[in-house]
């Protein structure tokens, strides 16, 4: 029998979704002051291709050329009451570092008394034999700012000093109303909580549509961390959030500028090849029994991600 523990968090008394705080929050630092110095070959990134939070780390690792600096392995997209598992299958396989069978083993080796959820992405330290962090916003920022000595020549500056305040401001509202907003809609257990989440979500998507009408990127005329954070939600929007999470006032393809923006990013090296719709759809539709008790995975939607986007004109 399947456990309700597969849900990302609990709901409050009003039926509103509440995301659990991520509790392993050490940091990698270039100077080693945190105890986890940025070094090549020391760290391993655990991800799911289905998870939007992990997807961010995969994209950033690719864009910065850190594939040979930080190794990575992928869990099975189907998560049950035992959590994320390492199994042979298309796009995923066994754990090459510690031979873990389940991601929970990494958490319990780090802290035998750990009682939280076993989440991806997370970073494992081979030297100290423990997790460094499962706090997904820190992971990409540290890859961008603390591993600069290992970035490939010509790698983009995804978190430039001059734009950090603007990036943080955009990220805060996009996280609250879009990235997490789809979950607030999908896991709401009252009509009022669901409608409040959906209304906020589509108000913010409308705002993004207007913002992107005259600019190619969200902040500063260049690709940044803000674009990556938005992209991973957009990549899943029509495939799972519209139907599975009832975010169906409009589809991504109904937003001319936002849909073109998503295609623009998808067609860039480092983005499209990291999107696995098989993992994405099988994870969502086969994991959340409370939302989809039949576990039937839909065949669609058919989307022309490789169609011309025309956004080169914006610079």
C-alpha positions in Angstrom: 0.0 0.0 0.0 1.3 3.4 -0.9 2.1 6.1 1.6 0.8 9.7 1.6 4.4 10.6 2.5 5.1 11.0 -1.2 3.5 14.4 -1.1 6.1 17.2 -1.0 4.6 18.7 2.2 1.6 19.0 4.4 -1.3 21.3 4.1 -2.4 23.8 6.7 -5.7 24.1 8.5 -7.0 26.2 5.5 -6.1 23.5 3.0 -3.1 25.5 1.7 0.1 23.6 0.7 3.1 24.2 3.0 6.5 23.3 1.6 8.9 21.7 4.1 12.0 23.6 5.0 15.2 22.1 3.6 17.4 21.4 6.6 20.8 20.3 5.4 22.2 23.8 4.5 26.0 23.8 4.5 27.7 25.7 1.6 30.6 25.1 -0.8 33.0 28.0 -0.7 36.0 28.9 -2.9 38.2 29.6 0.1 37.1 26.5 2.1 35.9 28.6 5.0 32.7 26.6 5.2 34.6 23.3 5.6 33.4 22.3 2.1 36.0 23.8 -0.3 35.1 24.0 -4.0 37.3 21.2 -5.4 37.3 19.1 -8.5 36.3 15.5 -8.1 35.2 15.7 -4.5 31.5 16.2 -4.8 28.6 14.3 -6.3 25.2 15.7 -7.3 22.1 13.5 -6.9 19.2 14.5 -9.1 15.9 13.5 -10.6 15.2 14.4 -14.2 11.6 14.8 -13.2 12.2 17.4 -10.4 12.2 21.1 -11.4 14.4 22.0 -8.5 17.0 19.4 -9.5 16.7 20.4 -13.1 18.0 23.8 -12.3 21.3 22.3 -11.0 21.6 20.0 -14.1 21.3 23.0 -16.4 23.7 25.2 -14.5 26.3 22.3 -14.3 26.1 22.0 -18.0 26.2 25.7 -18.9 29.3 26.2 -16.7 31.1 23.1 -18.0 31.3 21.4 -14.6 30.5 17.9 -15.8 34.0 16.7 -15.1 34.3 18.6 -11.8 31.1 17.5 -10.1 29.9 14.0 -11.0 26.1 13.3 -11.1 23.7 10.4 -10.9 20.0 10.2 -11.6 17.3 8.4 -9.5 14.4 6.4 -10.8 11.5 8.8 -11.6 9.0 6.6 -9.8 9.1 7.4 -6.1 7.1 5.3 -3.6 6.9 5.2 0.2 10.6 4.3 0.4 11.5 7.5 -1.5 13.8 8.0 -4.4 15.6 4.8 -5.6 18.6 3.9 -7.6 17.6 1.4 -10.2 18.7 0.5 -13.8 16.4 2.0 -16.4 16.2 4.5 -19.3 18.0 7.6 -18.2 19.0 6.4 -14.7 21.0 3.8 -13.0 22.7 2.5 -9.8 24.5 4.9 -7.4 28.2 4.9 -8.5 29.5 6.6 -5.4 28.3 4.7 -2.3 26.3 1.9 -3.9 23.2 3.3 -2.2 19.9 1.6 -3.1 17.8 4.5 -1.9 18.6 8.2 -1.5 17.5 8.0 2.1 20.7 6.1 2.9 22.7 9.3 2.0 20.6 11.3 4.4 20.8 8.8 7.2 24.5 8.4 6.8 24.8 12.2 7.2 22.5 12.2 10.2 21.2 9.0 11.7 18.4 10.9 13.5 17.2 12.7 10.3 13.4 12.6 10.0 12.7 15.0 7.1 12.0 14.2 3.5 14.7 12.7 1.3 14.8 15.3 -1.5 16.7 16.0 -4.7 18.9 17.8 -5.6 21.5 17.2 -3.0 25.3 17.2 -2.9 27.4 14.4 -1.4 31.0 15.0 -0.2 33.1 11.9 -0.9 35.8 13.0 1.5 33.6 13.6 4.6 31.1 10.9 3.6 28.1 13.1 4.2 25.7 15.4 2.4 26.7 19.1 2.1 23.3 20.5 1.3 19.8 19.7 0.0 18.8 23.4 -0.1 18.3 23.7 -3.8 18.5 27.5 -4.1 22.0 27.5 -2.6 23.3 24.7 -5.0 23.1 26.7 -8.2 24.3 29.9 -6.6 27.4 28.1 -5.3 28.1 26.4 -8.6 27.9 29.9 -10.2 30.0 31.8 -7.6 32.2 29.4 -5.7 33.4 27.0 -8.5 34.5 29.8 -10.8 38.0 28.4 -11.0 36.6 25.4 -12.7 34.2 27.1 -15.1 34.9 26.3 -18.8 36.3 29.3 -20.7 33.5 31.4 -22.1 31.0 30.1 -19.6 28.1 32.6 -18.9 28.1 34.6 -15.7 24.7 33.5 -14.5 24.7 35.6 -11.2 26.7 38.8 -12.1 27.3 41.1 -9.2 25.7 44.1 -10.9 22.4 42.3 -11.4 22.1 40.2 -8.2 19.6 42.5 -6.5 17.3 42.4 -9.6 17.7 38.7 -10.0 16.9 38.1 -6.4 13.8 40.3 -6.6 12.5 38.5 -9.7 13.3 35.1 -8.2 11.4 35.8 -5.1 8.1 36.5 -6.8 8.6 33.8 -9.4 9.3 31.2 -6.7 6.3 32.2 -4.6 3.7 32.4 -7.3 5.0 30.3 -10.2 7.7 27.7 -9.2 5.9 26.9 -5.9 2.6 28.3 -7.0 1.9 25.3 -9.2 2.4 23.0 -6.2 0.2 25.3 -4.0 -2.5 24.7 -6.6 -2.0 21.0 -7.1 -1.7 20.0 -3.5 -4.4 22.3 -2.1 -7.0 20.4 -0.1 -9.7 23.2 -0.1 -11.4 25.0 -2.9 -10.4 28.4 -1.4 -6.7 27.5 -1.2 -6.7 26.1 -4.7 -8.4 29.2 -6.2 -6.1 31.6 -4.4 -3.0 29.7 -5.7 -4.3 29.5 -9.3 -5.3 33.2 -9.3 -1.8 34.2 -8.1 -0.1 31.9 -10.5 -1.9 33.2 -13.6 -1.6 36.8 -12.5 2.2 36.3 -12.4 2.3 34.5 -15.7 0.4 37.5 -17.2 3.0 39.8 -15.7 5.8 37.6 -17.2 4.1 37.7 -20.6 4.1 41.4 -20.5 7.7 41.6 -19.2 9.0 39.3 -21.9 7.2 41.1 -24.7 10.1 43.6 -25.1 13.1 41.8 -23.7 14.7 38.5 -24.4 15.6 37.6 -20.8 14.1 38.3 -17.4 16.9 40.5 -16.1 19.6 42.7 -17.6 19.6 41.7 -21.2 21.5 38.4 -20.6 20.8 34.9 -19.5 20.9 34.6 -15.7 19.9 32.4 -12.8 16.4 33.9 -13.0 15.8 32.5 -16.5 16.9 29.0 -15.4 14.6 29.0 -12.4 11.6 30.0 -14.5 12.4 27.6 -17.4 12.2 24.4 -15.4 8.6 25.2 -14.4 7.6 26.2 -17.9 9.1 23.0 -19.3 6.6 21.1 -17.1 3.7 23.4 -17.4 1.6 22.0 -20.2 2.9 18.4 -19.7 1.8 18.1 -16.1 0.8 21.2 -14.3 -2.2 22.1 -16.6 -3.9 18.8 -16.1 -2.4 17.0 -13.1 -2.2 20.2 -10.9 -5.4 21.8 -12.3 -3.5 24.9 -13.5 -5.8 25.1 -16.5 -6.9 28.7 -16.9 -4.4 28.9 -19.8 -1.7 26.8 -21.2 1.9 27.9 -21.8 1.2 27.7 -25.6 -1.5 30.3 -25.1 1.1 32.9 -24.1 2.8 34.1 -27.3 5.8 35.8 -25.7 6.2 33.3 -22.8 6.0 30.3 -25.1 8.5 31.8 -27.5 10.8 32.6 -24.6 10.6 29.0 -23.4 11.4 27.7 -26.8 14.3 30.1 -27.1 15.9 28.6 -23.9 15.0 25.0 -24.8 16.9 25.3 -28.1 20.1 26.5 -26.5 22.9 24.0 -25.6 22.6 23.0 -21.9 18.8 23.2 -21.9 16.8 21.1 -24.3 19.0 18.0 -23.8 18.3 18.1 -20.1 14.5 17.9 -20.5 13.2 14.3 -20.2 9.4 14.3 -20.7 9.2 10.6 -20.1 10.7 11.0 -16.6 8.7 14.1 -15.9 5.3 12.6 -16.9 5.9 9.2 -15.3 7.0 10.8 -12.1 4.1 13.1 -11.6 1.3 10.8 -12.9 2.6 7.6 -11.3 3.7 9.0 -7.9 0.8 11.1 -6.7 -1.8 8.5 -6.1 -4.0 10.9 -4.3 -4.2 13.0 -7.5 -4.1 10.2 -10.1 -5.2 6.9 -8.5 -5.3 5.1 -11.8 -1.6 6.0 -12.5 -2.4 6.4 -16.2 0.2 8.6 -17.9 -1.3 10.8 -20.7 0.2 10.5 -24.2 0.2 14.3 -24.8 0.5 17.1 -25.2 2.2 17.5 -28.5 4.3 20.7 -28.4 6.6 22.1 -31.0 9.6 22.9 -28.8 11.9 23.1 -31.8 9.7 25.6 -33.8 11.3 29.0 -34.6 10.9 31.4 -31.7 11.9 34.7 -33.4 13.3 36.2 -30.2 16.7 36.9 -31.8 15.3 40.3 -32.8 15.3 41.3 -29.1 19.1 41.1 -28.9 
